[in-house]
Amino acid sequence: MIVDRDPTNIHTFDTLFYSKLLAHGYQSVSRGSRKKDIFACKKMFSPIHLGNHWCLICVNFIEKTIKYYDSLGNKNTDCLNIIFDYLKQEYKNKKNETFDSSGWQIINSEDCPKQKNGYDCGVFTCVNAEYLSRDAKLDFVQDDMPKLRIRICYEILNNRLCF
């Protein structure tokens, strides 16, 4: 639904993208963007599943940043570097040129809202992606989770985002 709202500027990968990339390398995911030039987008999102925890990667092609959002406050430089390497390989594969990595920053986000339990990481990940996709400030907190869960349910059932 995030992509449907702005298909020209936003690209997302499914929940298996990062796991496949990590386990089997670039070739296992190279077909995932065959219908779209991700480098023409403003932002690209990928949910990151770490076994029992969900996080988010946001690539901003305008600002030249790759940010990792973790609602537990953990850092994951390895993940950031894997995504950066993916971008370099994808660029070479799709454009037959070397990716210009000058000016790019990989960042463990400090402004990610924090969860205070062991089970809301998926909601935080979904809401982070939705807010970031429309350049909204990440101003929600743990106490907002019940209403955000209801909003996500409403959006899924109606097949459209509220904002």
Number of C-alpha atoms within 10 A of each C-alpha: 13 19 15 12 14 13 13 15 16 21 25 21 15 11 13 13 18 24 16 14 17 14 9 11 14 18 13 13 20 16 10 13 14 10 7 13 14 21 18 13 18 17 24 21 23 22 24 24 16 10 7 9 16 22 25 22 26 25 26 21 17 11 12 16 17 24 23 27 29 27 26 19 17 13 15 16 14 9 18 21 13 16 22 19 15 19 18 16 19 24 18 13 12 15 12 10 12 12 14 9 12 7 8 14 16 17 17 20 19 15 13 20 20 18 19 13 9 9 12 19 21 18 19 28 23 18 19 25 24 19 16 15 22 14 9 10 10 15 11 16 13 15 10 10 16 11 10 17 16 11 15 17 12 14 15 12 9 10 11 14 15 9 9
